[in-house]
Amino acid sequence: MEVDNTTTVTTFVLLGLSNNPQVQAVLFVLLLGIYLLTLMGNLTVLLVIRTDSYLHTPMYFFLSHLSFMDAFYSSVIVPKLLENLLSKWKTISPLECFTQISLVIFSGATEACLLSVMAYDRFQAVCHPLLYVVAMNKKVCIGLVGTSWAIGMGTSLVNSILLAQQHFCGPNLVRSFACELPPVLLLTCSDPYISVVSILTTIAVLGFGTLVLLLGSYTRIIMTALGINSSMGRSKIFSTCSSHFLVVTIFYGSGVFRYMTPASGSALEQVLSMQYSVVTPLLNPLIYSLKNQEVKAALRRVFTRKPRLTF
C-alpha cells in the first residue's frame, strides 16, 4: 500500500487495533456494544432533560449539549473503526480522513468550551445564588452554548484548511485506528510547521485556557463551600459538582496526554486514544445518571409515567 515519493497519496491505511481475526471479532462485538450503550446513554439523558420540566434549568441545558457532543463524537470514530475490524484492507480516503480529523477537532474543542461553561454555571449558582437567575438567564445560556459551538467550528476550520494544504506522497500508514492530527502530520512530505504551530496554539489557548477557567471556578466553589457552616449545605454543593468535576478530570486527563505526547503508534498511545474517543463518551452519561440525584429522580419520573413534551 506504499506509494513512491513522486506521487500523491490516494488512500491512507489505518494501523488498526489487531491483525488477528479472532481478536478482531472479539473487539468488534465489544466496541459495537460500547457504541450502542454510548448512544443509548446520551440519548436517554437528552430525552430525560427534554421531557422532565424539573430539569429545565441552565445546568441541564448545558448537559444536554454535552450529551449530544458525546454521541456525535463517538459516531465520528466508532463506525469506521467497526468497519475496519471487518475489512481486510483498513483503508480510508484522504477526504474521509481529513473530514474525520475536522470533526474530531470540532467535537473536542466544543466539548472543552461546554465543560468550562458548565463550571461557570456552577460557580454562579454556588457563589452568587441570589443573582443566579439574572446572571444565567435564557439569553445568556444560549449565547454561551452558541459561542462554544462557534469556537469549535472555527478551530476545526482553521486546522483543517492548514492540513489540506499539506502534500502527502508516502508512506501512507496512519499509526492509529482512526484519523487523528498527530499521526497524520507525520506522513506529510511538505513542511508541517504551520500546522504544528496551529494545533499547539489551539491546545495552549483553548485547552489550557478553558482549563484555567475550570480551575478558577472550582477553586471559588470549594472556598465558598468550606465557608458554609452547615454540613448539609457543603454536602449538597460537593454532590452537585462532583459529577462534573469527574467528567472534566477524565476528559482533560486523557486528552492532554494524547495530544501533548509525540505520535509514535505505541500501545500506550492506542490505549489513550481508545479511552479518549470510545470510553469517555460512554462514561459521561453514566456518571451524571449515577451520581446526580436530580437526574436519577427524573429518570424514575420519565419511565413511570407517559412523557409529556413541553415547548
HELIX and SHEET records of a PDB file:
HELIX    1   1 PRO A   21  THR A   51  1                                  31    
HELIX    2   2 SER A   53  LEU A   55  5                                   3    
HELIX    3   3 PRO A   58  LEU A   85  1                                  28    
HELIX    4   4 PRO A   94  CYS A  127  1                                  34    
HELIX    5   5 PRO A  129  LEU A  131  5                                   3    
HELIX    6   6 TYR A  132  ALA A  135  1                                   4    
HELIX    7   7 LYS A  138  ALA A  164  1                                  27    
HELIX    8   8 LEU A  181  LEU A  185  1                                   5    
HELIX    9   9 TYR A  193  THR A  202  1                                  10    
HELIX   10  10 ILE A  203  GLY A  207  3                                   5    
HELIX   11  11 PHE A  208  LEU A  226  1                                  19    
HELIX   12  12 SER A  231  MET A  260  1                                  30    
HELIX   13  13 ALA A  267  MET A  274  1                                   8    
HELIX   14  14 GLN A  275  VAL A  279  3                                   5    
HELIX   15  15 THR A  280  LYS A  291  1                                  12    
HELIX   16  16 GLN A  293  THR A  304  1                                  12    
SHEET    1   A 3 THR A  91  ILE A  92  0                                        
SHEET    2   A 3 PHE A  12  LEU A  14 -1                                        
SHEET    3   A 3 LEU A 173  VAL A 174  1                                        
END                                                                             
